[in-house]
Amino acid sequence: MTELLSQAEVAALLGITKETLANHRSAGRGPRYVKLVGRIKYRKTDVEAFIERSVRQSTTELTTAA
């Protein structure tokens, strides 16, 4: 089973606030998440995949929805 991360852990890893992470989640721009018993958790593998999809070679590259 994959490791689950809290909102605080993911926000810290991405260098953003929990509020910004929640806004990204609401808009469908953030990493995939899991809702378990009313709590938001993030699979470590999904956060790593989100980071990989965000890698760019130059500023002229088009961004894609994550």
N, C-alpha and C positions, 0 to 999 in steps of 0.2 A: 504494500500500500504506500502511496506517495505521502510525503510530509505535507501537513496543512499549516499555513501561515495565517496569523491574525492580520487584521486591517492595519494595526500599528506597525507590525513587522514589515509588511509590504510597502506602506507609505515611507518608512525609514529607508528601506532598500532602494526605492525609487527617488528619494530625496524630495518628497512632497508631503503635504499635510494629509491627515486622515480625511479632512473635508474635501480636499481636491481629489483624492482617490475616490470618494463617494460620488463626487460630481462626474468623474470620468466613467465610473460604473453605471450611473444613471443614464449617461449619454451613449453608452456602448463603446467608449473609447479605451477603456482600461483593460487589464488582464481579465481573463475568464475567472469566474468565481463560483463558489458552492454555497448554498444556503442550507445549513444544517440546524434543525431545531431553533429556527429563528435567528441564527447567528451567521454572519458572513465570514467565510474562510476562503483562502486561496491555496490551490494546489501549487506546490513549489515548481512543478514541471510547467504549469501554465504561466507562472510569472517569468520563468526562464525563457519560455517560448515568446512571450510578449516582448521581452528585452531583445531577443534575437530579431524579431520582426521590426524592431525600431532602429536597427543598425543601418547607417547610411555611409556611403563613400564620399558624397559631396552634398553641398547645400542645394544643388540643382536637381537632385533626385526627387521624384514625386513621392509623396507620402501616401500610404494606403491605410484604410481603416483597420484597426487592430482587432 
